[in-house]
Amino acid sequence: MITHIDVDALPLKLLEMGCLPGNIVELRHIAPLGDPLFLDINGAHLAIRRETARQIGIETSATS
């Protein structure tokens, strides 16, 4: 779950696509060279660079 974001550092498009506190994030895939990251945020599929992902605070949860 997203806990906080740096609004000034994130592109507006990510905010419009649901990259907001309280929304669920799932890491789907990491590109072979480690960048970009492919995420699912509340049903929206996004590819973002690690540099951008660092501006998004998340709380992890264990899944079974």
mmCIF file of the C-alpha atoms, coordinates in Angstrom:
data_MODEL
# 
_entry.id   MODEL 
# 
loop_
_atom_site.group_PDB 
_atom_site.id 
_atom_site.type_symbol 
_atom_site.label_atom_id 
_atom_site.label_alt_id 
_atom_site.label_comp_id 
_atom_site.label_asym_id 
_atom_site.label_entity_id 
_atom_site.label_seq_id 
_atom_site.pdbx_PDB_ins_code 
_atom_site.Cartn_x 
_atom_site.Cartn_y 
_atom_site.Cartn_z 
_atom_site.occupancy 
_atom_site.B_iso_or_equiv 
_atom_site.pdbx_formal_charge 
_atom_site.auth_seq_id 
_atom_site.auth_comp_id 
_atom_site.auth_asym_id 
_atom_site.auth_atom_id 
_atom_site.pdbx_PDB_model_num 
ATOM 1  C CA . MET A 1 1  ? 0.000  0.000   0.000   1.00 0.00 ? 1  MET A CA 1 
ATOM 2  C CA . ILE A 1 2  ? 1.223  3.501   -0.779  1.00 0.00 ? 2  ILE A CA 1 
ATOM 3  C CA . THR A 1 3  ? 1.886  5.381   2.449   1.00 0.00 ? 3  THR A CA 1 
ATOM 4  C CA . HIS A 1 4  ? 3.197  8.677   1.086   1.00 0.00 ? 4  HIS A CA 1 
ATOM 5  C CA . ILE A 1 5  ? 4.393  10.300  -2.112  1.00 0.00 ? 5  ILE A CA 1 
ATOM 6  C CA . ASP A 1 6  ? 6.586  13.226  -3.069  1.00 0.00 ? 6  ASP A CA 1 
ATOM 7  C CA . VAL A 1 7  ? 4.040  15.219  -5.074  1.00 0.00 ? 7  VAL A CA 1 
ATOM 8  C CA . ASP A 1 8  ? 6.681  17.617  -6.391  1.00 0.00 ? 8  ASP A CA 1 
ATOM 9  C CA . ALA A 1 9  ? 8.894  14.791  -7.719  1.00 0.00 ? 9  ALA A CA 1 
ATOM 10 C CA . LEU A 1 10 ? 6.243  12.572  -9.327  1.00 0.00 ? 10 LEU A CA 1 
ATOM 11 C CA . PRO A 1 11 ? 4.888  13.219  -12.804 1.00 0.00 ? 11 PRO A CA 1 
ATOM 12 C CA . LEU A 1 12 ? 1.259  14.344  -12.787 1.00 0.00 ? 12 LEU A CA 1 
ATOM 13 C CA . LYS A 1 13 ? 0.376  11.375  -15.022 1.00 0.00 ? 13 LYS A CA 1 
ATOM 14 C CA . LEU A 1 14 ? 1.264  8.928   -12.211 1.00 0.00 ? 14 LEU A CA 1 
ATOM 15 C CA . LEU A 1 15 ? -1.023 10.765  -9.802  1.00 0.00 ? 15 LEU A CA 1 
ATOM 16 C CA . GLU A 1 16 ? -3.822 10.683  -12.375 1.00 0.00 ? 16 GLU A CA 1 
ATOM 17 C CA . MET A 1 17 ? -3.336 6.927   -12.798 1.00 0.00 ? 17 MET A CA 1 
ATOM 18 C CA . GLY A 1 18 ? -3.882 6.255   -9.095  1.00 0.00 ? 18 GLY A CA 1 
ATOM 19 C CA . CYS A 1 19 ? -0.455 6.585   -7.544  1.00 0.00 ? 19 CYS A CA 1 
ATOM 20 C CA . LEU A 1 20 ? -1.914 8.036   -4.340  1.00 0.00 ? 20 LEU A CA 1 
ATOM 21 C CA . PRO A 1 21 ? -1.649 7.223   -0.620  1.00 0.00 ? 21 PRO A CA 1 
ATOM 22 C CA . GLY A 1 22 ? -3.912 4.340   0.388   1.00 0.00 ? 22 GLY A CA 1 
ATOM 23 C CA . ASN A 1 23 ? -3.848 2.594   -2.999  1.00 0.00 ? 23 ASN A CA 1 
ATOM 24 C CA . ILE A 1 24 ? -2.541 -0.947  -3.339  1.00 0.00 ? 24 ILE A CA 1 
ATOM 25 C CA . VAL A 1 25 ? 0.679  -1.563  -5.316  1.00 0.00 ? 25 VAL A CA 1 
ATOM 26 C CA . GLU A 1 26 ? 1.810  -4.901  -6.693  1.00 0.00 ? 26 GLU A CA 1 
ATOM 27 C CA . LEU A 1 27 ? 5.230  -5.413  -8.267  1.00 0.00 ? 27 LEU A CA 1 
ATOM 28 C CA . ARG A 1 28 ? 4.604  -7.447  -11.418 1.00 0.00 ? 28 ARG A CA 1 
ATOM 29 C CA . HIS A 1 29 ? 8.006  -7.590  -13.063 1.00 0.00 ? 29 HIS A CA 1 
ATOM 30 C CA . ILE A 1 30 ? 11.499 -6.105  -13.012 1.00 0.00 ? 30 ILE A CA 1 
ATOM 31 C CA . ALA A 1 31 ? 13.182 -5.580  -16.380 1.00 0.00 ? 31 ALA A CA 1 
ATOM 32 C CA . PRO A 1 32 ? 16.294 -7.720  -17.017 1.00 0.00 ? 32 PRO A CA 1 
ATOM 33 C CA . LEU A 1 33 ? 18.713 -4.876  -16.298 1.00 0.00 ? 33 LEU A CA 1 
ATOM 34 C CA . GLY A 1 34 ? 16.754 -3.799  -13.210 1.00 0.00 ? 34 GLY A CA 1 
ATOM 35 C CA . ASP A 1 35 ? 15.004 -0.796  -14.708 1.00 0.00 ? 35 ASP A CA 1 
ATOM 36 C CA . PRO A 1 36 ? 12.087 -0.132  -15.256 1.00 0.00 ? 36 PRO A CA 1 
ATOM 37 C CA . LEU A 1 37 ? 9.754  -1.701  -12.708 1.00 0.00 ? 37 LEU A CA 1 
ATOM 38 C CA . PHE A 1 38 ? 6.365  -2.929  -13.865 1.00 0.00 ? 38 PHE A CA 1 
ATOM 39 C CA . LEU A 1 39 ? 3.645  -2.239  -11.291 1.00 0.00 ? 39 LEU A CA 1 
ATOM 40 C CA . ASP A 1 40 ? -0.077 -2.773  -10.872 1.00 0.00 ? 40 ASP A CA 1 
ATOM 41 C CA . ILE A 1 41 ? -1.631 0.121   -8.942  1.00 0.00 ? 41 ILE A CA 1 
ATOM 42 C CA . ASN A 1 42 ? -5.353 -0.402  -8.357  1.00 0.00 ? 42 ASN A CA 1 
ATOM 43 C CA . GLY A 1 43 ? -5.730 -2.102  -11.736 1.00 0.00 ? 43 GLY A CA 1 
ATOM 44 C CA . ALA A 1 44 ? -3.566 0.334   -13.703 1.00 0.00 ? 44 ALA A CA 1 
ATOM 45 C CA . HIS A 1 45 ? -0.442 -1.245  -15.218 1.00 0.00 ? 45 HIS A CA 1 
ATOM 46 C CA . LEU A 1 46 ? 2.546  1.092   -15.029 1.00 0.00 ? 46 LEU A CA 1 
ATOM 47 C CA . ALA A 1 47 ? 6.199  0.929   -15.981 1.00 0.00 ? 47 ALA A CA 1 
ATOM 48 C CA . ILE A 1 48 ? 8.283  3.383   -13.985 1.00 0.00 ? 48 ILE A CA 1 
ATOM 49 C CA . ARG A 1 49 ? 11.972 3.960   -13.469 1.00 0.00 ? 49 ARG A CA 1 
ATOM 50 C CA . ARG A 1 50 ? 13.570 3.095   -10.149 1.00 0.00 ? 50 ARG A CA 1 
ATOM 51 C CA . GLU A 1 51 ? 14.467 6.753   -9.691  1.00 0.00 ? 51 GLU A CA 1 
ATOM 52 C CA . THR A 1 52 ? 10.768 7.654   -9.828  1.00 0.00 ? 52 THR A CA 1 
ATOM 53 C CA . ALA A 1 53 ? 9.754  4.688   -7.661  1.00 0.00 ? 53 ALA A CA 1 
ATOM 54 C CA . ARG A 1 54 ? 12.008 5.979   -4.878  1.00 0.00 ? 54 ARG A CA 1 
ATOM 55 C CA . GLN A 1 55 ? 9.625  8.930   -4.491  1.00 0.00 ? 55 GLN A CA 1 
ATOM 56 C CA . ILE A 1 56 ? 6.783  6.573   -3.505  1.00 0.00 ? 56 ILE A CA 1 
ATOM 57 C CA . GLY A 1 57 ? 6.652  5.315   0.074   1.00 0.00 ? 57 GLY A CA 1 
ATOM 58 C CA . ILE A 1 58 ? 5.085  1.888   0.477   1.00 0.00 ? 58 ILE A CA 1 
ATOM 59 C CA . GLU A 1 59 ? 4.177  -0.450  3.290   1.00 0.00 ? 59 GLU A CA 1 
ATOM 60 C CA . THR A 1 60 ? 4.758  -4.089  2.442   1.00 0.00 ? 60 THR A CA 1 
ATOM 61 C CA . SER A 1 61 ? 2.566  -6.982  3.487   1.00 0.00 ? 61 SER A CA 1 
ATOM 62 C CA . ALA A 1 62 ? 3.240  -10.683 3.456   1.00 0.00 ? 62 ALA A CA 1 
ATOM 63 C CA . THR A 1 63 ? 1.157  -12.792 1.097   1.00 0.00 ? 63 THR A CA 1 
ATOM 64 C CA . SER A 1 64 ? 0.470  -16.477 1.339   1.00 0.00 ? 64 SER A CA 1 
# 
